[in-house]
Amino acid sequence: MRLRVKFIGFPEIQGLLGRKEIQVESPGPTLGDLLRVLAARYGSPVRKALINNEGSVDSTVQVIRNEREWIDRDALDLPLLEEDDRVTFLMMMAGG
């Protein structure tokens, strides 16, 4: 399944990719499938930035589908993604 993936607030990943958005072929419709593909293809920078020690999306990251639907970080095995979806990983910033 073809997905567009965007990274906002991840300078290490953007530097590795040379851009903020990429197209990825995922073997399945789950967030877990997508994370495994990203980690396998781009390695340590992606794992460190997106995935916590338990294998879920890190608590500092929000996941947004098609720029309007927030995906629960723990919904790794739910078939939420469809062909040509845009998945945005957004780094949450603290401050005031």
Rosetta silent file (secondary structure, phi, psi, omega in degrees, C-alpha in Angstrom):
SEQUENCE: MRLRVKFIGFPEIQGLLGRKEIQVESPGPTLGDLLRVLAARYGSPVRKALINNEGSVDSTVQVIRNEREWIDRDALDLPLLEEDDRVTFLMMMAGG
SCORE:     score description
SCORE:     0.000 S_00000001
   1 L     0.000  132.242 -179.201    0.000    0.000    0.000 S_00000001
   2 E   -87.250  128.999  178.453    1.380    3.391   -0.985 S_00000001
   3 E  -130.468  148.490  170.701    1.446    6.038    1.765 S_00000001
   4 E  -100.665  130.276 -176.280    2.797    9.569    1.941 S_00000001
   5 E  -122.585  129.395 -178.515    4.679   10.171    5.183 S_00000001
   6 E  -120.848  141.377  179.180    5.563   13.609    6.510 S_00000001
   7 E  -118.957  120.769  178.609    7.860   14.464    9.427 S_00000001
   8 E  -118.727  121.716  179.350    7.395   17.764   11.257 S_00000001
   9 L    88.029   21.587  179.445    9.878   18.703   13.989 S_00000001
  10 L  -124.735   78.772 -176.060   12.389   15.934   13.292 S_00000001
  11 H   -60.928  -33.303  179.340   15.554   17.601   11.964 S_00000001
  12 H   -65.494  -43.306  179.643   17.581   14.365   12.101 S_00000001
  13 H   -68.950  -44.010  179.076   15.057   12.499    9.978 S_00000001
  14 H   -61.521  -37.777  177.173   14.595   15.407    7.578 S_00000001
  15 H   -66.084  -40.826  178.113   18.383   15.635    7.190 S_00000001
  16 H   -63.008  -42.877 -176.498   18.613   11.902    6.515 S_00000001
  17 H   -83.434  -25.127 -175.657   15.819   12.036    3.931 S_00000001
  18 L    80.297    9.184  179.091   16.727   15.403    2.448 S_00000001
  19 L  -167.562  172.392 -178.891   13.083   16.494    2.707 S_00000001
  20 L   -89.447  -22.492 -173.536   10.054   16.516    5.038 S_00000001
  21 E  -130.178  139.189  178.478    7.822   14.152    3.058 S_00000001
  22 E  -134.042  165.263  172.086    8.409   10.765    1.438 S_00000001
  23 E  -107.784  135.930 -174.887    6.385    8.081   -0.269 S_00000001
  24 E  -132.868  142.482  170.572    6.520    4.617    1.298 S_00000001
  25 E   -96.169  117.326  179.069    5.195    1.191    0.346 S_00000001
  26 L  -105.593  139.466 -178.747    3.753   -0.451    3.450 S_00000001
  27 L   -73.373  -13.809 -177.032    2.914   -4.181    3.470 S_00000001
  28 L  -152.305  177.133 -172.768   -0.224   -3.617    5.530 S_00000001
  29 L   -92.783   15.280 -176.756   -2.809   -1.133    6.794 S_00000001
  30 E  -106.798  157.992  175.124   -1.579   -0.681   10.362 S_00000001
  31 H   -62.455  -35.863  176.380    0.567    1.965   12.005 S_00000001
  32 H   -60.817  -42.206  176.609    2.785   -0.875   13.231 S_00000001
  33 H   -58.574  -46.706 -178.894    3.359   -2.001    9.618 S_00000001
  34 H   -63.166  -44.898  179.619    4.379    1.519    8.658 S_00000001
  35 H   -61.335  -39.731  179.214    6.727    1.923   11.638 S_00000001
  36 H   -64.136  -40.983  178.420    8.463   -1.375   10.853 S_00000001
  37 H   -64.506  -46.295 -179.556    9.038   -0.302    7.237 S_00000001
  38 H   -62.428  -43.407 -179.610   10.374    3.113    8.275 S_00000001
  39 H   -66.181  -39.779  179.519   12.677    1.618   10.915 S_00000001
  40 H   -67.899  -40.534 -175.907   13.983   -1.043    8.513 S_00000001
  41 H   -77.692  -40.207 -171.559   14.580    1.414    5.690 S_00000001
  42 H  -112.525   -3.980  169.461   15.967    4.405    7.625 S_00000001
  43 L    70.476 -147.794 -171.380   17.394    2.760   10.736 S_00000001
  44 H   -53.904  -43.764 -179.303   18.404    4.231   14.046 S_00000001
  45 H   -58.044  -38.140  179.586   17.387    7.900   13.495 S_00000001
  46 H   -73.164  -45.303  179.527   13.782    6.850   12.861 S_00000001
  47 H   -59.371  -46.127 -178.872   13.675    4.307   15.679 S_00000001
  48 H   -63.986  -38.240 -175.767   15.109    6.796   18.183 S_00000001
  49 H   -80.253  -34.114 -170.761   12.783    9.615   17.145 S_00000001
  50 H  -107.923  -28.143 -168.043    9.515    7.726   16.736 S_00000001
  51 E  -116.391  131.431  178.874    9.550    4.494   18.753 S_00000001
  52 L   -86.055 -178.920 -176.784    9.815    4.078   22.527 S_00000001
  53 L   -64.506  -22.710  179.263   11.382    1.156   24.428 S_00000001
  54 L   -87.513   -4.339  179.474    8.093   -0.755   24.422 S_00000001
  55 L    91.078    5.205  177.281    7.835   -0.583   20.621 S_00000001
  56 L   -96.403  173.708  174.966    4.998    1.953   20.536 S_00000001
  57 E   -66.670  133.061 -178.935    5.024    5.477   19.172 S_00000001
  58 L   -57.813  148.185 -177.281    6.957    7.695   21.577 S_00000001
  59 L   -66.434  -15.319  178.609    4.850    9.912   23.881 S_00000001
  60 L   -89.087    2.175 -175.684    6.423   13.044   22.381 S_00000001
  61 E  -116.267  133.543  171.290    5.062   12.173   18.913 S_00000001
  62 E  -106.135  145.480  179.246    1.569   12.719   17.552 S_00000001
  63 E  -117.925  127.995 -176.440    0.363   10.805   14.506 S_00000001
  64 E  -124.774  132.679  178.259   -2.118   12.425   12.138 S_00000001
  65 E  -103.484  125.879  176.468   -3.896   10.758    9.215 S_00000001
  66 L    54.126   34.879  174.186   -4.831   12.900    6.217 S_00000001
  67 L    61.725   15.041 -179.844   -4.195   16.117    8.135 S_00000001
  68 L  -146.204  -17.118 -175.619   -7.356   15.808   10.208 S_00000001
  69 E  -114.597  117.861  178.482   -7.579   12.511   12.109 S_00000001
  70 E   -78.806  132.142  178.427   -5.400   11.902   15.174 S_00000001
  71 E  -102.754  131.606  177.724   -4.283    8.290   15.508 S_00000001
  72 L   -61.582  129.760 -179.392   -3.852    6.837   18.983 S_00000001
  73 L   -56.770  -27.858 -177.202   -0.160    6.055   19.576 S_00000001
  74 L   -91.713    1.900 -177.909   -1.099    2.642   20.963 S_00000001
  75 L   -88.297   50.460 -174.302   -3.239    1.634   17.959 S_00000001
  76 L   -69.721  -27.475 -173.679   -0.359   -0.179   16.286 S_00000001
  77 L  -108.553    7.487  178.122   -2.340   -3.210   15.156 S_00000001
  78 L   -87.412  135.865  179.755   -5.598   -1.593   14.009 S_00000001
  79 E   -76.944   80.686 -174.356   -6.136   -1.445   10.220 S_00000001
  80 L   -99.481  -17.476 -172.170   -6.516    2.341   10.053 S_00000001
  81 L   -98.861  147.253  178.605   -4.536    3.204    6.926 S_00000001
  82 L  -129.982  159.376  178.677   -5.693    3.142    3.311 S_00000001
  83 L   -46.766  134.406  177.553   -3.966    3.499   -0.049 S_00000001
  84 L    69.269   12.738  173.124   -2.666    7.043   -0.673 S_00000001
  85 L   -65.243  153.727  171.879   -3.213    8.192    2.917 S_00000001
  86 E  -107.866  122.251  178.504   -0.923   10.909    4.240 S_00000001
  87 E  -111.247  122.173  179.943    0.542   10.076    7.661 S_00000001
  88 E  -109.388  128.502  171.920    2.172   12.936    9.536 S_00000001
  89 E  -101.018  120.074 -174.377    4.497   12.388   12.479 S_00000001
  90 E  -117.819  119.638  176.821    4.499   15.569   14.550 S_00000001
  91 E   -76.475  123.165  178.697    7.017   16.208   17.331 S_00000001
  92 L   -78.867  133.262 -178.829    5.262   17.814   20.276 S_00000001
  93 L  -111.238  142.027  174.913    7.116   20.844   21.631 S_00000001
  94 L  -100.625  155.424  177.825    6.950   22.240   25.134 S_00000001
  95 L   147.285 -175.173 -176.928    7.259   25.898   25.917 S_00000001
  96 L  -154.193    0.000    0.000    5.316   29.020   26.285 S_00000001
